[in-house]
Amino acid sequence: MKLLKDILYGVSLTAVTGDTNVMVNNVHFDSRKVEMDDVFVAIKGLITDGHKYVQKAIDSGVKAIVCEVMPELVVNGITYLQVDNGNKALAIMASNFYETPSKNLKLVGVTGTNGKTTVTSLLYSLFKKAGYKVGLISTIKIMVDDKEYKTTHTTPDALAINYHLHLMNEAGVEFCFMEVSSHGIHQKRAEGLKFEGAIFTNLSHDHLDYHKTFAEYRDTKKKLFDGLSKSAFALTNLDDKNGMVMLQNTKAKKYTYALKSFSDYRGQILEHQLDGQLLKIDDNELWSKLIGDFNAYNILAIYATADLLGLEKLEILKLISELDNVDGRFQYFISKEKITAIVDYAHTPDALKNVLITINALRTGNENVITVVGCGGDRDKSKRPVMGHIASDMSNQAIFTSDNPRTESPEKIIEEIEAGVEPQNAKKTLSIENRKQAIKTACKLAMANDIILVAGKGHETYQETNGKRVDFDDFKEVKAALHDLNK
């Protein structure tokens, strides 16, 4: 058990009713998990308001309630603590409860529209290859050195973050690389964490269903850098027009990387093929299995970060050359018919455009590019016609299909994607709601040397419709469909 007042250290309280000098078992924001002598933090979420479950928490035997709105009736023997922001309070309490685990390792946060998963995952792999105990908190998974834990959010809730950082402390982890999403920043999930450094990858059209304006989206990302200490480093992509915005108010030491601009870490693409690319970094040539300009930027970010964390430069270059693609990030294979299938998480206009630019740059001119793509339901609708335009304009054939329609009509989503197709590209498009059938159709249309891009889901192994998830893996589906062509 822990003393309540110790867990509350650093939390700004607007009102207190009851005693904070009491022992408590645990901290929860989910009333279904609350047990005797716990603390319940009432969070105002997007779907439900935790204040509705205060009585349920009391019935479960909690010793304290943290809330933004005090209940009209208070129960004797229970401590009530009023705060301005429940999410912020939860994050600080979580850090305190697990004895500020972020201070005991070097935690690096990565934010940006695209590249977060690739950069964090490859940094994890690189430092593992270098012989360190390493942690990873990413969209795909959480790793505590060699042990894997499942994750459902890009940035987990504050309790989950600190719990896993605590496990990393126990395992002797020295470095941890963590994706920090705009949602996570806005909802204060990273509050109270001590970052050794932060990386900005890029910023493009996404999440405007949540943030409403691009400026709000950008400024939310910027808060990660605003909160860095003087001893931390802030690393930004100088080629992105928002790159220097991230550094405007940071106290951290500032560093830049770029392919096109004069920067602290400068890279150049010398040659690229389907199986990799030749880069020049710090006057040293490097062959990487990761292809495309977007991966060149990711590699530069990885190189710079490893250097700032103290690894020797030539060792970093050697280790980068050994790194493989991250699952669902330009993951490809070539069938017996010499058809290349590529699966990528590209679910934003900028990401889709970058992947198609890379694919088209690798063509000799005779191959067709067939793109299968959809847009998620209950998400930013404004990007749908833009995705339709890009896919149809940059492919020989575009097939629009479902991609986690959630509670929306799949047909309606596809119609909104189709709205972005220009008249001259209309004949190049098909709409097939069933994603499995869409992938099969792409495979049937493909001839030898053609390239199939299945975009949007990447590493995801499910399709979500009306609250139900069914198994669905793009990579397995396209591989099976191409295999069936041999029968």
C-alpha positions, 0 to 999 in steps of 0.5 A, spaced: 500 500 500 502 507 498 500 513 502 495 517 498 498 524 499 505 521 496 501 519 490 498 526 489 505 529 489 505 535 484 497 534 483 494 541 483 488 540 487 482 545 487 478 542 493 479 537 498 474 533 503 477 528 507 484 525 509 490 524 504 494 521 510 491 514 508 494 508 505 491 506 498 492 500 494 491 502 487 489 507 482 484 506 477 480 510 472 476 504 470 470 503 475 470 496 473 477 495 475 476 498 482 477 494 488 477 495 496 481 501 498 483 503 491 483 511 488 478 512 483 480 518 478 473 520 474 475 522 467 471 526 462 472 521 456 470 522 448 465 516 449 463 517 456 464 521 463 467 517 469 463 522 473 457 517 472 461 511 475 463 515 482 457 511 486 459 504 483 466 506 485 464 507 492 460 501 492 466 497 490 470 500 496 474 505 494 478 510 499 478 516 495 475 519 489 479 524 484 474 528 480 473 535 476 466 536 479 465 534 486 458 530 487 453 533 491 453 528 496 459 526 500 460 519 503 463 519 510 470 516 510 472 517 503 477 522 501 474 527 495 479 531 491 477 536 486 482 537 480 481 542 474 484 536 469 482 529 471 487 526 465 493 530 468 492 528 475 491 521 473 498 521 469 502 525 475 499 520 480 501 514 475 508 516 475 508 517 483 505 510 484 510 507 480 515 511 483 517 515 477 520 510 473 521 514 467 527 517 471 531 511 471 532 510 464 533 514 458 526 515 455 525 518 448 519 520 445 517 520 437 512 524 434 509 526 427 504 524 423 508 518 419 514 515 421 513 514 429 512 506 429 518 505 424 523 510 428 521 507 435 521 500 432 528 501 429 531 504 434 529 499 439 532 494 434 538 498 433 540 498 441 538 491 442 543 489 437 548 494 440 547 490 446 543 494 451 537 492 454 531 496 451 524 498 452 519 500 446 512 503 447 509 503 440 502 502 436 504 495 434 507 492 441 510 494 448 517 491 449 520 490 456 527 488 453 525 481 450 518 480 453 512 483 449 506 486 451 499 487 447 497 494 446 491 498 443 493 505 442 499 509 439 500 512 446 497 507 452 493 511 458 498 514 463 497 508 468 499 503 462 505 507 460 508 508 467 506 500 469 510 498 463 516 503 465 516 500 472 517 493 469 522 496 465 526 498 471 525 492 474 528 488 468 534 493 468 532 497 461 537 502 459 533 506 453 526 506 452 523 509 445 516 511 445 511 513 440 507 520 442 501 521 439 497 528 438 491 524 442 496 522 447 499 529 448 492 532 448 489 527 453 495 528 458 497 521 458 505 523 457 504 528 463 509 527 469 514 523 464 522 525 464 524 525 457 531 524 455 529 527 448 524 528 443 524 527 435 519 530 430 518 526 424 513 530 419 506 533 419 501 532 414 493 531 414 490 527 419 486 527 425 482 533 424 476 529 426 479 530 433 483 536 433 478 540 428 484 545 425 491 543 422 494 549 427 491 545 433 494 539 431 501 542 430 501 546 436 499 539 440 505 536 437 509 542 439 507 541 447 512 535 447 518 539 445 515 545 450 515 540 456 523 538 455 528 540 460 535 543 459 538 537 459 534 533 454 535 534 446 530 536 441 531 533 434 527 535 428 526 534 421 528 541 418 525 539 411 518 539 414 515 546 414 513 545 421 520 542 423 522 549 426 516 550 429 517 544 434 523 548 437 520 555 438 519 554 445 523 548 447 529 549 453 532 542 450 538 542 446 536 543 439 538 539 433 536 538 426 536 532 420 535 533 413 536 531 406 535 537 402 537 542 407 543 544 411 542 541 418 546 538 423 545 531 420 545 531 413 543 525 408 543 524 401 540 518 397 545 515 392 541 510 389 535 506 390 532 499 388 526 495 390 531 491 395 534 497 398 537 504 398 544 507 398 545 513 402 550 518 404 551 520 411 556 524 415 561 522 408 560 515 409 556 510 405 550 506 407 546 500 404 539 500 407 534 494 406 529 500 407 527 504 401 524 510 399 525 518 401 520 517 407 525 511 410 531 515 408 528 521 413 527 515 418 534 512 418 537 519 419 532 520 425 535 514 428 542 515 426 542 522 429 538 519 436 543 514 437 549 519 436 546 523 441 545 518 446 552 516 445 553 510 440 559 511 436 558 513 429 561 508 425 557 502 429 551 506 428 551 506 421 553 498 421 547 497 425 543 501 421 545 496 415 542 490 418 535 493 420 529 490 417 523 493 415 518 494 420 511 489 419 506 493 415 511 498 413 513 497 406 513 490 407 513 486 401 514 479 397 515 477 390 510 471 387 512 466 383 509 470 377 514 476 379 508 480 381 511 484 387 506 485 393 507 491 398 503 492 404 504 499 408 500 502 413 499 508 409 493 511 411 494 519 410 494 522 404 501 524 405 503 517 407 500 514 401 503 519 396 510 518 399 509 510 398 506 511 391 512 516 389 517 511 391 514 505 388 513 509 381 521 511 382 522 504 382 519 502 375 522 501 369 515 504 365 512 497 363 509 495 370 502 497 372 501 499 379 495 497 382 493 500 389 488 497 394 486 502 399 480 505 404 479 509 409 477 508 416 470 510 419 469 514 425 475 518 423 477 524 419 472 525 413 476 530 410 482 526 407 477 521 404 477 524 397 484 526 397 486 519 398 481 517 392 485 523 388 492 520 390 490 513 389 487 514 382 492 519 379 498 515 381 496 508 380 494 504 373 488 501 377 485 503 384 481 499 388 477 502 393 475 498 399 473 497 406 478 499 412 475 498 419 469 502 417 467 501 425 460 504 426 460 508 419 457 505 412 462 502 408 459 504 402 458 511 404 466 511 406 467 509 399 463 514 396 467 519 399 473 516 397 470 516 390 469 524 390 476 525 389 477 522 383 478 526 377 474 525 370 480 522 367 482 517 372 475 514 373 476 509 368 482 506 372 478 505 379 474 500 382 470 499 388 469 493 392 467 493 399 469 487 401 476 488 403 478 480 401 475 480 395 478 487 393 485 484 394 483 478 390 481 482 384 488 486 385 491 479 384 487 477 378 488 483 375 496 483 376 501 481 370 508 479 371 512 484 374 506 488 376 506 492 383 500 491 388 500 496 393 495 494 399 495 500 403 492 503 410 492 497 415 499 495 415 501 491 421 493 491 423 491 483 424 483 485 424 477 488 421 473 492 425 465 493 423 460 496 428 464 494 434 466 487 432 473 485 430 474 479 425 481 477 424 484 480 417 491 480 415 493 484 409 500 481 408 497 474 409 491 475 404 495 478 399 500 472 399 494 467 399 491 470 393 497 470 389 499 463 391 492 461 389 493 464 382 498 458 381 492 453 382 
